[in-house]
Amino acid sequence: MTTKNDNYVKILFRFHSDIFEEEMVETMWATIVDKHKGLFKLDSIPFYAPQIASDDILFAEFDDHEQMLTYRRTVEYSGNSTIQIVLMDKSKDINQIRDTFKELGCVSEKNNGEYFSMLIPSTVDYKIIKKKLDELETQEIISYAEPCLADGHRY
């Protein structure tokens, strides 16, 4: 088990990607909630794993085949959402787009110069974020997906 410090663990997520049409693996950091019960709080923004968001409480256990802690199910949803964004207009600066959403209360992690994943906190009004996402998509600057949209962000 790889650790950031004594309270952090890496958890493996194995899932089927409809976008890539294949089985995929992603590892993410989590904090220990209750090690004996296998409960962990996700401390990463998922790049690809669907239906999970930062601060969700997860059940994970050591998998002998994977040789590491492996996600089994979500125990408690945080109310946060995860949005995946692809830069379509390569003449635009991806960091400026990320900053636009940061000003609206959303943090993100960049995977490369053309893709980032964004956390929409439960306290942020998603209508404002959605309006900006749709505006940028209509202008063909970005394309986006909503792989984990919390109930509080649905309208």
Secondary structure, DSSP 8 states (H G I E B T S, - for coil): ---SSTTEEEEEEEEEETTTTEEEEEEEEEEEEEGGGTEEEE-S--SS-SS--TT-EEEEEEETTTTEEEEEEEEE--S-EEEEEEE--TTS-HHHHHHHHHHTT-EEEEEETTEEEEEE-TTS-HHHHHHHHHHHHHTTSEEEEEEE--GGG--
